[in-house]
Amino acid sequence: MKAHLKKLIKIGAVALFGFVGQNNASAQCDSWDKYPQGAEEAKKVHVIYRDKLKEKNFTEAYKLWEELFKYVQVPLPAKTTHFMDGVDMSLYFAKNEKDATLKKEWIEKAIALYDKNAVCNGEDAVNRAYQAYYMYANGYDAEKSYKVFEKSLELGKDAPPPMALGYMSAISVYFYRTKVAGFDAKYMVALYERFKKIVELNEKGKDAANYKKYWLEVEKQFNVIGGEIFGCEFWVEKLNPQVKAQWDNADSLKAIATKLVEKCGKENALYLEVWPRYRFLIIDIEKVRQDAILKSDTSTVYSKILAYRILTELDSANAADYKAKEWALHPELATSTKEWVDNDTRGKAVYRYAFQLYRDGNFSSARTYCRLTSKFLPNWGDPYLLVGTMYASSGPRCSAEGRGFDAQICVWPAIDEWVKARAVDPSAADEANQLIGKYSAFIPTKSELAQRGIAEGSSFTVPCWIQQATVARGL
């Protein structure tokens, strides 16, 4: 059978190129009377090949169909039968063909039959949609398949085949994500809006159920890229019905509020409606739940920190008290030996505490927690950047008049910290270099070092709260 299929392919390829070369003026669109042995004989051959099709004897059916099709393309009154039967057989052979070249030729045979059918019987949106589907499903060129779907959409106007919406969504989202030319955010938003309008226009029509079915697929596909292409107004419109439907469901409202913050910010009107409702529904339940965590002997320090954060968000009246209690746990988090939390989470939580101490003016303690952060995250530059910033800004703390030599030498260990930051963390290099460049202008001059008997390059321990050994530098 393999040899016979190859023979059929050669015959089909000749026919294919004939179809492609035809236009409306030269297309052959004949009926029964053009058969050399007469119309009655043509109808007998028609019945025989169709019987073989029913028996799934595709090879014999194709031979009879092919000979008949040379003369009878439009078997009145069933004008499209010979075209669609040829398509079905071509796709059958394509599906069962292992050779990629031959497989492609069978698919192109089917494409040519669809095109000639349109010439003989007129364009049809459903036929074009199925053509596009079979091209896509058989692994044919995806961009060409998409163009045929577009043709179907154009022909269908306000009521194209529902299936086109689903497949066009899947293909276009793939093209958008793989950066195919023309499939940018502007195109995708316009396509989505077009599909939405089509579904709305047909929501009460005879095919409403199918439009609804494929609209779910449209939504599924576009949700993958929704965060990239749609703005706040889209999400408000999308989520508003969900708010009404889930008004008493705290978990759903929390998910909606989270999405609104992400897309619209906390000043958005819908968020300002949803979040208080969520807090109203959850606060009593959450207080009991978090209180149990706080009182449990088995709770880790980080679990308690999270509990206070949750209560701070929910209970604005007592938020300041919860926040203070949360901060008070951070020293224990930094030294606890029973934490399940990973080093990244733990280190960044400790650093947040260090930064708060810095903002409060408690430089010495802030440095302590920066050093602890570096034990958890040795390749993170931020703790070193912060310690260097505290050193560089310590002039007023470390000199009687807030300036002069005692203030200037605070820059020396600051530079050491910034050099360390860029050494351990390349992503911190730009900021570290900017700080080094800015503050290097404030170090003492070489003559000032000489006056004090300090050799440039010698070891020097900076006094005051810093108490760190460094290298003397001079301008």
NUDO-881283 format. One record per residue (C-alpha): x, y, z; residue number from 1. Coordinates in nm, 3 decimals. Layout:
# NUDO-881283
+---------+---------+---------+-----+
|    east |   north |      up | pos |
+---------+---------+---------+-----+
|       X |       Y |       Z | NUM |
...
+---------+---------+---------+-----+
This chain:
# NUDO-881283
+---------+---------+---------+-----+
|    east |   north |      up | pos |
+---------+---------+---------+-----+
|   0.000 |   0.000 |   0.000 |   1 |
|   0.294 |   0.234 |   0.068 |   2 |
|   0.401 |   0.218 |  -0.297 |   3 |
|   0.048 |   0.287 |  -0.408 |   4 |
|   0.022 |   0.587 |  -0.180 |   5 |
|   0.339 |   0.731 |  -0.330 |   6 |
|   0.189 |   0.684 |  -0.675 |   7 |
|  -0.126 |   0.860 |  -0.563 |   8 |
|   0.081 |   1.143 |  -0.422 |   9 |
|   0.249 |   1.200 |  -0.758 |  10 |
|  -0.089 |   1.213 |  -0.928 |  11 |
|  -0.229 |   1.438 |  -0.652 |  12 |
|   0.065 |   1.676 |  -0.675 |  13 |
|  -0.001 |   1.729 |  -1.046 |  14 |
|  -0.364 |   1.803 |  -0.971 |  15 |
|  -0.261 |   2.035 |  -0.687 |  16 |
|  -0.047 |   2.256 |  -0.906 |  17 |
|  -0.329 |   2.265 |  -1.158 |  18 |
|  -0.570 |   2.390 |  -0.892 |  19 |
|  -0.329 |   2.652 |  -0.762 |  20 |
|  -0.277 |   2.791 |  -1.110 |  21 |
|  -0.647 |   2.833 |  -1.184 |  22 |
|  -0.846 |   3.151 |  -1.130 |  23 |
|  -1.215 |   3.233 |  -1.147 |  24 |
|  -1.208 |   3.268 |  -1.525 |  25 |
|  -1.041 |   2.934 |  -1.600 |  26 |
|  -1.169 |   2.720 |  -1.310 |  27 |
|  -1.337 |   2.395 |  -1.411 |  28 |
|  -1.669 |   2.366 |  -1.227 |  29 |
|  -1.860 |   2.107 |  -1.427 |  30 |
|  -2.141 |   1.869 |  -1.337 |  31 |
|  -2.262 |   1.523 |  -1.447 |  32 |
|  -2.301 |   1.594 |  -1.814 |  33 |
|  -1.929 |   1.648 |  -1.868 |  34 |
|  -1.841 |   1.285 |  -1.792 |  35 |
|  -1.726 |   1.113 |  -2.119 |  36 |
|  -1.951 |   0.809 |  -2.066 |  37 |
|  -2.252 |   1.026 |  -1.981 |  38 |
|  -2.428 |   1.153 |  -1.670 |  39 |
|  -2.581 |   0.821 |  -1.570 |  40 |
|  -2.245 |   0.647 |  -1.575 |  41 |
|  -2.093 |   0.931 |  -1.376 |  42 |
|  -2.360 |   0.889 |  -1.110 |  43 |
|  -2.285 |   0.515 |  -1.093 |  44 |
|  -1.914 |   0.584 |  -1.033 |  45 |
|  -2.017 |   0.838 |  -0.771 |  46 |
|  -2.223 |   0.579 |  -0.583 |  47 |
|  -1.948 |   0.317 |  -0.605 |  48 |
|  -1.671 |   0.540 |  -0.470 |  49 |
|  -1.894 |   0.668 |  -0.192 |  50 |
|  -1.982 |   0.314 |  -0.089 |  51 |
|  -1.611 |   0.236 |  -0.068 |  52 |
|  -1.565 |   0.546 |   0.147 |  53 |
|  -1.829 |   0.415 |   0.388 |  54 |
|  -1.637 |   0.088 |   0.397 |  55 |
|  -1.319 |   0.292 |   0.473 |  56 |
|  -1.155 |   0.152 |   0.161 |  57 |
|  -0.984 |   0.485 |   0.097 |  58 |
|  -0.734 |   0.365 |  -0.160 |  59 |
|  -0.996 |   0.225 |  -0.401 |  60 |
|  -1.233 |   0.513 |  -0.327 |  61 |
|  -0.964 |   0.768 |  -0.410 |  62 |
|  -0.883 |   0.609 |  -0.748 |  63 |
|  -1.250 |   0.621 |  -0.853 |  64 |
|  -1.303 |   0.971 |  -0.710 |  65 |
|  -0.993 |   1.106 |  -0.883 |  66 |
|  -1.102 |   0.983 |  -1.226 |  67 |
|  -1.454 |   1.117 |  -1.174 |  68 |
|  -1.334 |   1.451 |  -1.039 |  69 |
|  -1.145 |   1.528 |  -1.359 |  70 |
|  -1.486 |   1.583 |  -1.524 |  71 |
|  -1.742 |   1.628 |  -1.244 |  72 |
|  -1.649 |   1.882 |  -0.978 |  73 |
|  -1.999 |   2.004 |  -0.890 |  74 |
|  -2.235 |   1.703 |  -0.866 |  75 |
|  -2.570 |   1.885 |  -0.855 |  76 |
|  -2.762 |   1.918 |  -0.635 |  77 |
|  -2.492 |   1.831 |  -0.374 |  78 |
|  -2.254 |   2.096 |  -0.506 |  79 |
|  -1.970 |   2.051 |  -0.255 |  80 |
|  -1.972 |   1.671 |  -0.214 |  81 |
|  -1.684 |   1.588 |  -0.448 |  82 |
|  -1.466 |   1.863 |  -0.305 |  83 |
|  -1.525 |   1.763 |   0.058 |  84 |
|  -1.483 |   1.391 |  -0.014 |  85 |
|  -1.150 |   1.471 |  -0.178 |  86 |
|  -1.053 |   1.675 |   0.125 |  87 |
|  -1.144 |   1.393 |   0.363 |  88 |
|  -0.943 |   1.137 |   0.170 |  89 |
|  -0.643 |   1.367 |   0.133 |  90 |
|  -0.642 |   1.432 |   0.506 |  91 |
|  -0.677 |   1.060 |   0.576 |  92 |
|  -0.368 |   0.986 |   0.368 |  93 |
|  -0.184 |   1.281 |   0.533 |  94 |
|  -0.263 |   1.149 |   0.879 |  95 |
|  -0.128 |   0.803 |   0.796 |  96 |
|   0.176 |   0.919 |   0.600 |  97 |
|   0.510 |   0.894 |   0.784 |  98 |
|   0.719 |   1.072 |   0.521 |  99 |
|   0.710 |   1.445 |   0.605 | 100 |
|   0.733 |   1.559 |   0.243 | 101 |
|   0.452 |   1.333 |   0.127 | 102 |
|   0.242 |   1.427 |   0.429 | 103 |
|   0.278 |   1.795 |   0.339 | 104 |
|   0.176 |   1.726 |  -0.021 | 105 |
|  -0.144 |   1.553 |   0.089 | 106 |
|  -0.231 |   1.846 |   0.314 | 107 |
|  -0.170 |   2.088 |   0.030 | 108 |
|  -0.393 |   1.873 |  -0.190 | 109 |
|  -0.673 |   1.926 |   0.064 | 110 |
|  -0.599 |   2.301 |   0.076 | 111 |
|  -0.621 |   2.323 |  -0.302 | 112 |
|  -0.959 |   2.145 |  -0.297 | 113 |
|  -1.092 |   2.393 |  -0.041 | 114 |
|  -0.972 |   2.680 |  -0.260 | 115 |
|  -1.130 |   2.541 |  -0.576 | 116 |
|  -1.454 |   2.470 |  -0.393 | 117 |
|  -1.466 |   2.838 |  -0.303 | 118 |
|  -1.418 |   2.926 |  -0.672 | 119 |
|  -1.694 |   2.691 |  -0.789 | 120 |
|  -1.946 |   2.718 |  -0.507 | 121 |
|  -1.866 |   3.047 |  -0.338 | 122 |
|  -1.686 |   3.129 |  -0.016 | 123 |
|  -1.817 |   2.977 |   0.305 | 124 |
|  -1.707 |   3.072 |   0.657 | 125 |
|  -1.761 |   2.724 |   0.802 | 126 |
|  -1.564 |   2.553 |   0.525 | 127 |
|  -1.276 |   2.795 |   0.574 | 128 |
|  -1.282 |   2.739 |   0.951 | 129 |
|  -1.259 |   2.363 |   0.904 | 130 |
|  -0.984 |   2.408 |   0.646 | 131 |
|  -0.783 |   2.614 |   0.896 | 132 |
|  -0.847 |   2.360 |   1.171 | 133 |
|  -0.728 |   2.066 |   0.961 | 134 |
|  -0.420 |   2.256 |   0.847 | 135 |
|  -0.335 |   2.340 |   1.210 | 136 |
|  -0.423 |   1.997 |   1.350 | 137 |
|  -0.202 |   1.826 |   1.089 | 138 |
|   0.101 |   2.034 |   1.179 | 139 |
|   0.090 |   2.255 |   0.872 | 140 |
|   0.242 |   2.605 |   0.875 | 141 |
|   0.076 |   2.777 |   1.174 | 142 |
|   0.086 |   3.127 |   1.025 | 143 |
|  -0.085 |   3.006 |   0.706 | 144 |
|  -0.342 |   2.820 |   0.915 | 145 |
|  -0.408 |   3.139 |   1.111 | 146 |
|  -0.462 |   3.338 |   0.790 | 147 |
|  -0.733 |   3.093 |   0.684 | 148 |
|  -0.899 |   3.132 |   1.025 | 149 |
|  -0.888 |   3.508 |   0.964 | 150 |
|  -1.059 |   3.450 |   0.628 | 151 |
|  -1.331 |   3.254 |   0.807 | 152 |
|  -1.373 |   3.537 |   1.056 | 153 |
|  -1.398 |   3.789 |   0.773 | 154 |
|  -1.659 |   3.581 |   0.588 | 155 |
|  -1.863 |   3.520 |   0.901 | 156 |
|  -1.879 |   3.892 |   0.987 | 157 |
|  -2.080 |   3.923 |   1.311 | 158 |
|  -2.144 |   3.547 |   1.334 | 159 |
|  -1.831 |   3.354 |   1.232 | 160 |
|  -1.796 |   2.986 |   1.322 | 161 |
|  -1.753 |   2.973 |   1.704 | 162 |
|  -1.460 |   2.729 |   1.676 | 163 |
|  -1.255 |   2.997 |   1.497 | 164 |
|  -1.251 |   3.208 |   1.814 | 165 |
|  -1.102 |   2.930 |   2.025 | 166 |
|  -0.831 |   2.824 |   1.782 | 167 |
|  -0.739 |   3.178 |   1.682 | 168 |
|  -0.694 |   3.262 |   2.050 | 169 |
|  -0.462 |   2.967 |   2.109 | 170 |
|  -0.250 |   3.038 |   1.801 | 171 |
|  -0.235 |   3.417 |   1.848 | 172 |
|  -0.134 |   3.388 |   2.215 | 173 |
|   0.144 |   3.150 |   2.112 | 174 |
|   0.256 |   3.395 |   1.843 | 175 |
|   0.247 |   3.682 |   2.094 | 176 |
|   0.460 |   3.491 |   2.344 | 177 |
|   0.709 |   3.388 |   2.077 | 178 |
|   0.721 |   3.746 |   1.939 | 179 |
|   0.592 |   3.674 |   1.587 | 180 |
|   0.577 |   4.000 |   1.392 | 181 |
|   0.234 |   4.166 |   1.403 | 182 |
|   0.117 |   3.989 |   1.717 | 183 |
|   0.195 |   4.267 |   1.964 | 184 |
|  -0.008 |   4.380 |   2.266 | 185 |
|  -0.213 |   4.627 |   2.059 | 186 |
|  -0.318 |   4.356 |   1.814 | 187 |
|  -0.399 |   4.110 |   2.092 | 188 |
|  -0.620 |   4.357 |   2.280 | 189 |
|  -0.807 |   4.443 |   1.958 | 190 |
|  -0.854 |   4.072 |   1.881 | 191 |
|  -0.988 |   4.003 |   2.229 | 192 |
|  -1.235 |   4.293 |   2.204 | 193 |
|  -1.349 |   4.170 |   1.864 | 194 |
|  -1.415 |   3.821 |   1.996 | 195 |
|  -1.597 |   3.965 |   2.295 | 196 |
|  -1.826 |   4.171 |   2.072 | 197 |
|  -1.901 |   3.867 |   1.851 | 198 |
|  -2.000 |   3.659 |   2.156 | 199 |
|  -2.219 |   3.940 |   2.290 | 200 |
|  -2.396 |   3.977 |   1.953 | 201 |
|  -2.473 |   3.604 |   1.948 | 202 |
|  -2.559 |   3.542 |   2.313 | 203 |
|  -2.928 |   3.489 |   2.227 | 204 |
|  -2.888 |   3.329 |   1.884 | 205 |
|  -2.927 |   2.966 |   1.781 | 206 |
|  -2.553 |   2.901 |   1.830 | 207 |
|  -2.528 |   3.077 |   2.167 | 208 |
|  -2.414 |   2.763 |   2.353 | 209 |
|  -2.120 |   2.711 |   2.116 | 210 |
|  -2.015 |   3.075 |   2.138 | 211 |
|  -2.025 |   3.048 |   2.515 | 212 |
|  -1.819 |   2.727 |   2.502 | 213 |
|  -1.546 |   2.879 |   2.286 | 214 |
|  -1.552 |   3.206 |   2.480 | 215 |
|  -1.431 |   3.008 |   2.780 | 216 |
|  -1.135 |   2.898 |   2.570 | 217 |
|  -1.072 |   3.258 |   2.463 | 218 |
|  -1.068 |   3.365 |   2.828 | 219 |
|  -0.841 |   3.076 |   2.923 | 220 |
|  -0.587 |   3.163 |   2.653 | 221 |
|  -0.588 |   3.539 |   2.708 | 222 |
|  -0.557 |   3.502 |   3.085 | 223 |
|  -0.206 |   3.370 |   3.021 | 224 |
|  -0.100 |   3.709 |   2.884 | 225 |
|  -0.364 |   3.928 |   3.047 | 226 |
|  -0.120 |   4.079 |   3.292 | 227 |
|   0.096 |   4.202 |   3.005 | 228 |
|  -0.157 |   4.341 |   2.760 | 229 |
|  -0.456 |   4.464 |   2.961 | 230 |
|  -0.476 |   4.770 |   3.184 | 231 |
|  -0.670 |   4.842 |   3.501 | 232 |
|  -1.006 |   4.908 |   3.330 | 233 |
|  -1.007 |   4.559 |   3.180 | 234 |
|  -0.956 |   4.395 |   3.518 | 235 |
|  -1.217 |   4.611 |   3.690 | 236 |
|  -1.473 |   4.516 |   3.425 | 237 |
|  -1.370 |   4.150 |   3.445 | 238 |
|  -1.368 |   4.127 |   3.825 | 239 |
|  -1.671 |   4.340 |   3.907 | 240 |
|  -1.925 |   4.062 |   3.831 | 241 |
|  -1.716 |   3.823 |   4.041 | 242 |
|  -1.730 |   4.064 |   4.335 | 243 |
|  -2.110 |   4.061 |   4.324 | 244 |
|  -2.125 |   3.684 |   4.287 | 245 |
|  -1.872 |   3.619 |   4.567 | 246 |
|  -1.974 |   3.895 |   4.809 | 247 |
|  -1.991 |   3.654 |   5.103 | 248 |
|  -1.687 |   3.443 |   5.013 | 249 |
|  -1.382 |   3.577 |   5.196 | 250 |
|  -1.126 |   3.366 |   5.006 | 251 |
|  -1.259 |   3.476 |   4.667 | 252 |
|  -1.267 |   3.841 |   4.772 | 253 |
|  -0.907 |   3.819 |   4.890 | 254 |
|  -0.798 |   3.679 |   4.553 | 255 |
|  -0.989 |   3.955 |   4.374 | 256 |
|  -0.838 |   4.223 |   4.599 | 257 |
|  -0.488 |   4.086 |   4.536 | 258 |
|  -0.542 |   4.104 |   4.159 | 259 |
|  -0.680 |   4.459 |   4.185 | 260 |
|  -0.378 |   4.577 |   4.383 | 261 |
|  -0.147 |   4.421 |   4.127 | 262 |
|  -0.324 |   4.579 |   3.829 | 263 |
|  -0.475 |   4.899 |   3.967 | 264 |
|  -0.317 |   4.988 |   4.301 | 265 |
|  -0.475 |   5.038 |   4.641 | 266 |
|  -0.650 |   5.360 |   4.542 | 267 |
|  -0.877 |   5.183 |   4.294 | 268 |
|  -1.248 |   5.226 |   4.374 | 269 |
|  -1.335 |   4.857 |   4.338 | 270 |
|  -1.046 |   4.756 |   4.562 | 271 |
|  -1.163 |   5.008 |   4.823 | 272 |
|  -1.500 |   4.834 |   4.810 | 273 |
|  -1.368 |   4.477 |   4.819 | 274 |
|  -1.095 |   4.499 |   5.083 | 275 |
|  -1.312 |   4.632 |   5.371 | 276 |
|  -1.570 |   4.365 |   5.292 | 277 |
|  -1.301 |   4.097 |   5.303 | 278 |
|  -1.175 |   4.228 |   5.634 | 279 |
|  -1.527 |   4.235 |   5.776 | 280 |
|  -1.582 |   3.872 |   5.676 | 281 |
|  -1.248 |   3.738 |   5.790 | 282 |
|  -1.132 |   3.941 |   6.086 | 283 |
|  -1.300 |   3.742 |   6.364 | 284 |
|  -1.204 |   3.408 |   6.208 | 285 |
|  -0.850 |   3.527 |   6.138 | 286 |
|  -0.800 |   3.663 |   6.488 | 287 |
|  -0.882 |   3.323 |   6.633 | 288 |
|  -0.660 |   3.146 |   6.380 | 289 |
|  -0.360 |   3.376 |   6.422 | 290 |
|  -0.400 |   3.389 |   6.801 | 291 |
|  -0.369 |   3.010 |   6.806 | 292 |
|  -0.045 |   3.036 |   6.608 | 293 |
|   0.092 |   3.300 |   6.843 | 294 |
|   0.013 |   3.095 |   7.154 | 295 |
|   0.132 |   2.760 |   7.022 | 296 |
|   0.458 |   2.625 |   7.161 | 297 |
|   0.529 |   2.460 |   6.826 | 298 |
|   0.503 |   2.778 |   6.617 | 299 |
|   0.828 |   2.907 |   6.471 | 300 |
|   0.928 |   3.271 |   6.510 | 301 |
|   0.866 |   3.337 |   6.143 | 302 |
|   0.514 |   3.190 |   6.171 | 303 |
|   0.443 |   3.440 |   6.447 | 304 |
|   0.584 |   3.725 |   6.239 | 305 |
|   0.350 |   3.630 |   5.955 | 306 |
|   0.060 |   3.613 |   6.200 | 307 |
|   0.125 |   3.969 |   6.316 | 308 |
|   0.155 |   4.087 |   5.956 | 309 |
|  -0.184 |   3.936 |   5.874 | 310 |
|  -0.343 |   4.096 |   6.180 | 311 |
|  -0.183 |   4.431 |   6.093 | 312 |
|  -0.345 |   4.419 |   5.749 | 313 |
|  -0.686 |   4.318 |   5.880 | 314 |
|  -0.724 |   4.513 |   6.205 | 315 |
|  -0.638 |   4.876 |   6.135 | 316 |
|  -0.747 |   4.986 |   6.484 | 317 |
|  -0.471 |   4.778 |   6.645 | 318 |
|  -0.226 |   4.782 |   6.355 | 319 |
|   0.044 |   4.983 |   6.537 | 320 |
|   0.046 |   4.739 |   6.829 | 321 |
|   0.068 |   4.436 |   6.598 | 322 |
|   0.348 |   4.600 |   6.401 | 323 |
|   0.552 |   4.667 |   6.714 | 324 |
|   0.512 |   4.307 |   6.825 | 325 |
|   0.617 |   4.185 |   6.482 | 326 |
|   0.936 |   4.394 |   6.489 | 327 |
|   1.014 |   4.274 |   6.839 | 328 |
|   1.038 |   3.915 |   6.712 | 329 |
|   1.307 |   3.986 |   6.451 | 330 |
|   1.607 |   3.955 |   6.687 | 331 |
|   1.487 |   3.607 |   6.778 | 332 |
|   1.431 |   3.522 |   6.410 | 333 |
|   1.794 |   3.615 |   6.337 | 334 |
|   1.932 |   3.376 |   6.599 | 335 |
|   1.666 |   3.103 |   6.623 | 336 |
|   1.781 |   2.749 |   6.549 | 337 |
|   1.439 |   2.595 |   6.479 | 338 |
|   1.321 |   2.797 |   6.179 | 339 |
|   1.185 |   2.604 |   5.880 | 340 |
|   1.202 |   2.909 |   5.657 | 341 |
|   1.468 |   2.921 |   5.383 | 342 |
|   1.774 |   3.146 |   5.409 | 343 |
|   1.652 |   3.386 |   5.142 | 344 |
|   1.325 |   3.458 |   5.322 | 345 |
|   1.490 |   3.467 |   5.662 | 346 |
|   1.780 |   3.686 |   5.550 | 347 |
|   1.555 |   3.943 |   5.384 | 348 |
|   1.327 |   3.957 |   5.687 | 349 |
|   1.629 |   4.027 |   5.910 | 350 |
|   1.750 |   4.292 |   5.665 | 351 |
|   1.411 |   4.466 |   5.679 | 352 |
|   1.461 |   4.489 |   6.054 | 353 |
|   1.815 |   4.621 |   6.008 | 354 |
|   1.689 |   4.887 |   5.768 | 355 |
|   1.421 |   4.994 |   6.014 | 356 |
|   1.686 |   5.030 |   6.287 | 357 |
|   1.890 |   5.243 |   6.046 | 358 |
|   1.590 |   5.468 |   5.980 | 359 |
|   1.541 |   5.498 |   6.356 | 360 |
|   1.903 |   5.614 |   6.388 | 361 |
|   2.025 |   5.303 |   6.569 | 362 |
|   2.332 |   5.250 |   6.351 | 363 |
|   2.517 |   5.006 |   6.574 | 364 |
|   2.225 |   4.763 |   6.603 | 365 |
|   2.145 |   4.805 |   6.234 | 366 |
|   2.501 |   4.697 |   6.152 | 367 |
|   2.467 |   4.392 |   6.376 | 368 |
|   2.162 |   4.273 |   6.183 | 369 |
|   2.322 |   4.354 |   5.849 | 370 |
|   2.606 |   4.120 |   5.947 | 371 |
|   2.355 |   3.851 |   6.043 | 372 |
|   2.180 |   3.902 |   5.708 | 373 |
|   2.510 |   3.840 |   5.532 | 374 |
|   2.542 |   3.504 |   5.706 | 375 |
|   2.211 |   3.396 |   5.551 | 376 |
|   2.276 |   3.566 |   5.215 | 377 |
|   2.654 |   3.592 |   5.166 | 378 |
|   2.620 |   3.692 |   4.800 | 379 |
|   2.380 |   3.981 |   4.854 | 380 |
|   2.528 |   4.329 |   4.834 | 381 |
|   2.255 |   4.534 |   5.004 | 382 |
|   2.369 |   4.479 |   5.366 | 383 |
|   2.720 |   4.601 |   5.279 | 384 |
|   2.581 |   4.900 |   5.092 | 385 |
|   2.376 |   4.995 |   5.396 | 386 |
|   2.663 |   4.959 |   5.644 | 387 |
|   2.882 |   5.171 |   5.417 | 388 |
|   2.609 |   5.436 |   5.399 | 389 |
|   2.586 |   5.445 |   5.779 | 390 |
|   2.964 |   5.485 |   5.809 | 391 |
|   2.979 |   5.760 |   5.549 | 392 |
|   2.699 |   5.954 |   5.717 | 393 |
|   2.851 |   5.924 |   6.067 | 394 |
|   3.061 |   6.243 |   6.045 | 395 |
|   2.830 |   6.440 |   6.276 | 396 |
|   2.832 |   6.153 |   6.527 | 397 |
|   3.207 |   6.104 |   6.531 | 398 |
|   3.351 |   6.456 |   6.537 | 399 |
|   3.305 |   6.742 |   6.777 | 400 |
|   3.198 |   6.990 |   6.512 | 401 |
|   3.043 |   6.744 |   6.268 | 402 |
|   3.323 |   6.794 |   6.018 | 403 |
|   3.700 |   6.785 |   5.987 | 404 |
|   3.945 |   6.495 |   6.005 | 405 |
|   3.745 |   6.282 |   6.250 | 406 |
|   3.442 |   6.307 |   6.023 | 407 |
|   3.638 |   6.247 |   5.703 | 408 |
|   3.800 |   5.921 |   5.813 | 409 |
|   3.455 |   5.764 |   5.850 | 410 |
|   3.458 |   5.737 |   5.469 | 411 |
|   3.751 |   5.491 |   5.477 | 412 |
|   3.558 |   5.193 |   5.619 | 413 |
|   3.255 |   5.300 |   5.414 | 414 |
|   3.460 |   5.246 |   5.098 | 415 |
|   3.565 |   4.904 |   5.230 | 416 |
|   3.198 |   4.807 |   5.265 | 417 |
|   3.105 |   4.925 |   4.915 | 418 |
|   3.402 |   4.741 |   4.765 | 419 |
|   3.281 |   4.428 |   4.945 | 420 |
|   2.925 |   4.480 |   4.813 | 421 |
|   3.034 |   4.482 |   4.449 | 422 |
|   3.272 |   4.190 |   4.506 | 423 |
|   3.002 |   3.957 |   4.639 | 424 |
|   2.713 |   4.085 |   4.426 | 425 |
|   2.773 |   4.208 |   4.069 | 426 |
|   2.421 |   4.354 |   4.059 | 427 |
|   2.526 |   4.597 |   4.335 | 428 |
|   2.834 |   4.718 |   4.144 | 429 |
|   2.675 |   5.026 |   3.984 | 430 |
|   2.541 |   5.163 |   4.311 | 431 |
|   2.863 |   5.079 |   4.496 | 432 |
|   3.076 |   5.256 |   4.234 | 433 |
|   2.855 |   5.564 |   4.247 | 434 |
|   2.891 |   5.582 |   4.626 | 435 |
|   3.266 |   5.529 |   4.610 | 436 |
|   3.300 |   5.802 |   4.348 | 437 |
|   3.084 |   6.043 |   4.544 | 438 |
|   3.240 |   6.001 |   4.888 | 439 |
|   3.605 |   5.959 |   4.783 | 440 |
|   3.613 |   6.336 |   4.741 | 441 |
|   3.563 |   6.379 |   5.116 | 442 |
|   3.857 |   6.174 |   5.250 | 443 |
|   4.148 |   6.363 |   5.414 | 444 |
|   4.435 |   6.500 |   5.207 | 445 |
|   4.778 |   6.341 |   5.209 | 446 |
|   4.916 |   6.647 |   5.388 | 447 |
|   4.661 |   6.603 |   5.668 | 448 |
|   4.776 |   6.244 |   5.707 | 449 |
|   5.140 |   6.354 |   5.723 | 450 |
|   5.059 |   6.617 |   5.987 | 451 |
|   4.915 |   6.341 |   6.205 | 452 |
|   5.197 |   6.096 |   6.138 | 453 |
|   4.968 |   5.853 |   5.954 | 454 |
|   5.128 |   5.675 |   5.659 | 455 |
|   4.905 |   5.636 |   5.357 | 456 |
|   4.815 |   5.270 |   5.314 | 457 |
|   4.877 |   5.188 |   5.679 | 458 |
|   4.627 |   5.009 |   5.897 | 459 |
|   4.398 |   5.237 |   6.093 | 460 |
|   4.108 |   5.166 |   6.328 | 461 |
|   3.833 |   5.424 |   6.299 | 462 |
|   3.706 |   5.513 |   6.647 | 463 |
|   3.358 |   5.625 |   6.758 | 464 |
|   3.083 |   5.366 |   6.726 | 465 |
|   3.246 |   5.228 |   6.408 | 466 |
|   3.554 |   5.066 |   6.569 | 467 |
|   3.660 |   4.904 |   6.242 | 468 |
|   4.010 |   4.853 |   6.104 | 469 |
|   4.066 |   4.998 |   5.758 | 470 |
|   4.340 |   5.144 |   5.535 | 471 |
|   4.440 |   5.509 |   5.553 | 472 |
|   4.372 |   5.694 |   5.227 | 473 |
|   4.459 |   6.048 |   5.122 | 474 |
|   4.380 |   6.285 |   4.838 | 475 |
+---------+---------+---------+-----+
